[in-house]
Amino acid sequence: MRIVVILLLLLIVLSLGSALVFLLRDRGSGTRTVRALALRVGLSIFLFILLMAGYGTGLITQHL
């Protein structure tokens, strides 16, 4: 589970970085920036749902 979360976080950061590159190259006139940011939002929502499901099923436990 830990590896999946780390991979998703890396994909989110890479998507954000690619959106920045697309924004600078296209000067705001293309749709690649919007697609990269939409992918980032989708990955973030998927990660949130995955974490909630992991906590609900007991795969992720709370450490005190």
C-alpha positions in Angstrom: 0.0 0.0 0.0 2.9 2.3 0.8 4.4 1.9 -2.6 1.1 2.6 -4.4 0.7 5.8 -2.4 4.2 7.0 -3.1 3.8 6.2 -6.8 0.5 8.1 -7.0 2.1 11.1 -5.2 5.0 11.1 -7.7 2.5 10.9 -10.6 0.6 13.9 -9.1 3.8 15.9 -8.9 4.9 14.9 -12.4 1.5 15.9 -13.8 1.7 19.3 -12.1 5.2 19.8 -13.5 4.1 18.9 -17.0 1.2 21.4 -16.7 3.8 24.1 -15.9 5.9 23.1 -18.9 2.9 23.1 -21.1 1.8 26.5 -19.8 5.1 28.0 -20.5 5.5 26.5 -24.0 2.0 27.1 -25.2 1.7 30.5 -23.7 -1.7 29.6 -22.4 -3.3 29.0 -25.8 -3.4 25.1 -25.8 -5.5 22.6 -24.0 -2.5 20.4 -22.8 -2.3 22.5 -19.6 -5.9 21.9 -18.7 -5.6 18.2 -19.5 -2.6 17.8 -17.3 -4.3 19.7 -14.4 -7.4 17.6 -14.8 -5.3 14.5 -14.6 -3.7 15.8 -11.4 -7.1 16.4 -9.9 -8.3 13.0 -10.9 -5.2 11.3 -9.4 -5.6 13.3 -6.2 -9.2 12.2 -5.9 -8.3 8.6 -6.6 -5.5 8.8 -4.0 -8.0 10.2 -1.4 -10.5 7.5 -2.1 -7.8 4.8 -2.0 -6.6 6.1 1.4 -10.1 6.2 2.8 -10.8 2.7 1.6 -7.5 1.5 3.0 -8.3 3.0 6.4 -11.8 1.6 6.3 -10.7 -1.9 5.5 -7.9 -1.9 8.1 -5.0 -1.9 5.6 -3.9 1.5 7.0 -3.9 1.8 10.8 -3.5 4.8 13.1 -0.2 4.9 15.1 -0.1 6.8 18.3 
